[in-house]
Amino acid sequence: METKTWHDREPSDGPGMQPGVLYLVGTPIGNLSDLSPRAAAVLAEADWIAAEDTRHTLKLLHVLGLKKHLVSYHKFNARERESLLLDKLRQGGRLALVSDAGMPGISDPGTDLVIACAAENIPVTVIPGPSAVIVALAGSGLLTDRFAFEGFVPQAAKPRKARLAEIAAEKRTVVLYEAPHRLVRTLKDLEQAGLAGRRITVAKELTKRYEAFLRTTVAQACQDLAGQEIRGEYALVIEGLDAYETRCPPVDAPAPETANEQDLAEIRAMLEQGVSLKDAVRQRAKVSRLSRNALYRMALEAMSCYNDGCTCPPEPEAKGGSQTRRRET
């Protein structure tokens, strides 16, 4: 049976750091004035400071006039550093953990260290500070009563597609982080995942000199930011499915036969405008209940192109030569 222990804490205005306790210290996400007096006091008392990037933390310590023992702790060395930091805590060391910006443990390897401390019954306390998730959400102009934080969307194709589908189905407001060189790609992927009409707030450089909020739709954000030089750090706050369907109630879905006729009509219209069959099918697949391959076959059948000697381009296949289909219900 698991043993649960309550760890008493000194009052905030009492003695400072306690030995053998891990302190998670929130640091500014841009504006150094946001560092709390309590956070500064803990950093001043710490025997050791574990930092995501020691060079970044040195700048903060320089502003505070502090010289401290720093040890790097980031996603690439978290496993090997964990035993070192736990040993220091077991020996009664006063250890503070900071990230480059914001709260350790939020989209940050600090989570693993907290889990390890909990497993060994080592006390953990949190010195609250700024968090880009909350700052972006608060200034978004979207619903804040219920939200989901997704961090960074995976980069590998398969998990990325799965995560985008989850975001599209999420009923609550969603908050993402994104790097500047991937921002436009992520916005385009959100649009293609069915979120074109969703409201979105693109929050840039939070708490810094060039802080800005772009409040628009996903589709419009793609147009506005295309071709621009993207700099800074970004948080994306996306309207949840519930709020979107309240604002734009879904129309009753047409019967399958009617939907198929609409698909064919749209494909024919594009063909008459000179669009190739392949491109017409790809465009229609973005809004159809049918997969691209299913649309292609249906178009070929309707146009009697299964006859010998057909000059239509070959049917598109999924990567790897296998055909994938959307759920056709």
Number of C-alpha atoms within 10 A of each C-alpha: 3 4 5 8 10 7 11 7 12 10 8 9 7 8 8 15 23 17 17 19 21 25 25 25 25 26 28 21 22 19 14 13 10 14 20 17 10 16 19 18 13 20 25 20 17 20 17 19 26 22 22 25 16 19 12 13 20 16 12 18 15 11 9 13 9 14 11 15 10 18 17 17 25 18 11 11 12 17 14 10 16 16 13 11 23 20 12 18 19 14 11 13 20 21 25 26 27 25 28 21 19 23 26 27 17 15 16 17 19 25 13 15 22 20 13 15 20 14 9 11 14 18 20 17 15 15 18 17 20 20 18 25 23 13 15 24 22 13 16 24 15 20 17 16 7 10 19 18 16 15 17 15 17 14 11 8 9 9 12 16 17 14 16 21 15 12 26 20 14 17 18 21 24 26 26 20 22 19 15 15 13 11 22 21 13 20 25 18 18 22 22 15 19 18 26 19 15 23 23 29 25 25 24 21 18 22 19 13 9 9 14 16 19 14 19 17 20 26 20 18 21 21 14 13 13 15 9 9 8 16 12 15 17 23 26 25 29 32 30 26 19 15 17 19 13 9 10 11 10 9 7 6 9 10 9 13 9 11 15 18 12 15 22 20 13 16 25 18 13 18 16 10 9 10 14 15 19 17 13 20 28 18 15 20 18 15 13 17 19 22 20 26 20 20 22 23 16 16 20 17 12 11 11 10 14 13 9 6 7 11 9 12 9 9 13 16 12 11 8 6 8 8 13 13 12 12 8 10 6
